[in-house]
Amino acid sequence: MTLTVETNDFSALTASRRSTRAFTDREIPAEVLDAILADATTAPSWSNTRAFRVALATGERAARLREHYGRLFDEEITAHARKAEDPTVEIPVPDGDFPVRKRYPDEVRPAQIEVAKLLYGIHGIERADIEGRNRVARRNVTAFDAPVMGFVFVHEDMLPWSAMDAGLMLQTLFLSAKSRGVDSCPIGFLAIWREPVEAEFEIPEGYQLITGFALGYADLEAPINAMQAPRPPIQLAAVCHTHDRHDQNLVLD
């Protein structure tokens, strides 16, 4: 039998998981969160090194993180507004470990633009509406009000393999969460600043903040959660025909 989304439970699960950008205040039961983390340990790893760390924040700690991140975001936006009138104003420099805001390569930039249009379009925000775009962007630093804020750190001396391992783990975690009715969203935006996380967790030396994420239950009435980014097929590398021609010559000879 050919497996389809309708007949393959795993295909149905993966198709159902989408990035959620508005959550209810419903808490995730401790036993459910523990089960999700246990499933995440089954992800493969480079030489089984698992050179990543995860930090989770709930309750008051998550509230403090939202406030801290929000303050840094607002300070930067205010500085940019002041600089427009006074060129001598200095813009705060984020202390993140990776250049999160680095311009996308030309090859993938169209995909980034497409999803941005979808995102801002749902909010009714035009490209020229800087204030509106900032308002939407600020939602990232609150982790969209999810009850669980997560952070992933990778060992700097094991890059890029530690990043690969972290990605494998995070997707496993997200799928496990969805199988239990828990929604998720990776939030690379949270890696712009490291200071708020350092204030709440003891991060081992040599580990860099690569992304944040949110876990919780989707607000089904929020229009943003109806957004569905395209899922293009995997791009396979073209086959090199040099060897084919060589083999044909051998046969002819």
TACOR-V515939 format. One record per residue. N is the residue number from 1. RES is the residue in one small letter. PSI is psi in whole degrees, 0 to 359 (999 if undefined). OMEGA is omega in whole degrees, 0 to 359 (NA if undefined). Layout:
N:RES:PSI:OMEGA
N:RES:PSI:OMEGA
//
This chain:
1:m:136:177
2:t:128:181
3:l:134:177
4:t:177:177
5:v:328:182
6:e:332:185
7:t:351:181
8:n:111:183
9:d:323:181
10:f:318:178
11:s:320:178
12:a:321:180
13:l:310:182
14:t:324:180
15:a:333:183
16:s:341:181
17:r:119:177
18:r:155:178
19:s:124:181
20:t:131:183
21:r:21:172
22:a:124:184
23:f:157:171
24:t:176:179
25:d:10:179
26:r:128:181
27:e:152:174
28:i:123:179
29:p:144:184
30:a:320:182
31:e:329:177
32:v:316:179
33:l:320:178
34:d:319:180
35:a:322:178
36:i:315:179
37:l:323:178
38:a:318:178
39:d:323:182
40:a:336:179
41:t:347:181
42:t:355:180
43:a:143:178
44:p:162:184
45:s:147:178
46:w:113:182
47:s:24:181
48:n:28:182
49:t:327:179
50:r:53:185
51:a:58:176
52:f:162:176
53:r:151:180
54:v:137:175
55:a:136:180
56:l:138:179
57:a:134:176
58:t:172:173
59:g:229:184
60:e:325:179
61:r:317:177
62:a:322:179
63:a:318:178
64:r:320:179
65:l:318:178
66:r:317:181
67:e:318:182
68:h:311:178
69:y:317:180
70:g:321:180
71:r:317:179
72:l:319:178
73:f:312:182
74:d:321:179
75:e:320:180
76:e:316:180
77:i:318:179
78:t:319:180
79:a:319:178
80:h:320:180
81:a:319:179
82:r:324:182
83:k:332:178
84:a:334:179
85:e:333:181
86:d:101:183
87:p:344:181
88:t:348:180
89:v:133:180
90:e:136:178
91:i:129:178
92:p:137:180
93:v:118:179
94:p:151:183
95:d:21:181
96:g:161:183
97:d:340:183
98:f:151:180
99:p:75:186
100:v:325:184
101:r:10:179
102:k:140:181
103:r:138:179
104:y:145:174
105:p:149:183
106:d:326:183
107:e:324:184
108:v:353:182
109:r:321:179
110:p:323:179
111:a:320:178
112:q:318:179
113:i:320:181
114:e:314:182
115:v:329:176
116:a:319:178
117:k:320:178
118:l:314:183
119:l:306:182
120:y:331:179
121:g:320:179
122:i:326:179
123:h:356:180
124:g:32:184
125:i:126:178
126:e:160:182
127:r:324:182
128:a:350:182
129:d:82:183
130:i:318:180
131:e:317:179
132:g:320:179
133:r:321:178
134:n:323:180
135:r:319:178
136:v:317:180
137:a:325:181
138:r:335:178
139:r:332:178
140:n:318:186
141:v:349:173
142:t:4:185
143:a:33:177
144:f:28:178
145:d:26:177
146:a:148:180
147:p:338:178
148:v:123:172
149:m:128:180
150:g:155:180
151:f:138:182
152:v:130:180
153:f:142:180
154:v:147:181
155:h:125:185
156:e:331:181
157:d:357:178
158:m:8:177
159:l:143:6
160:p:358:187
161:w:326:177
162:s:326:177
163:a:321:176
164:m:313:179
165:d:317:181
166:a:320:178
167:g:318:178
168:l:317:179
169:m:316:185
170:l:320:177
171:q:320:177
172:t:318:179
173:l:315:181
174:f:318:181
175:l:322:176
176:s:317:179
177:a:313:182
178:k:324:179
179:s:342:179
180:r:14:178
181:g:11:181
182:v:131:182
183:d:167:188
184:s:166:173
185:c:124:171
186:p:142:183
187:i:85:178
188:g:334:180
189:f:328:182
190:l:343:179
191:a:358:177
192:i:323:180
193:w:140:177
194:r:334:185
195:e:313:182
196:p:323:182
197:v:321:178
198:e:330:181
199:a:344:185
200:e:340:185
201:f:153:174
202:e:102:184
203:i:127:180
204:p:149:179
205:e:140:177
206:g:0:179
207:y:129:184
208:q:141:180
209:l:115:183
210:i:332:178
211:t:160:169
212:g:176:175
213:f:164:181
214:a:143:175
215:l:138:178
216:g:200:182
217:y:126:186
218:a:141:170
219:d:103:186
220:l:346:179
221:e:352:181
222:a:122:182
223:p:326:183
224:i:333:181
225:n:357:173
226:a:351:181
227:m:135:177
228:q:106:178
229:a:148:179
230:p:150:176
231:r:79:183
232:p:157:179
233:p:158:176
234:i:133:178
235:q:112:179
236:l:140:178
237:a:142:179
238:a:145:179
239:v:135:176
240:c:126:185
241:h:5:180
242:t:314:181
243:h:327:178
244:d:316:180
245:r:323:179
246:h:318:180
247:d:322:179
248:q:321:179
249:n:323:179
250:l:320:180
251:v:316:181
252:l:324:179
253:d:999:NA
//
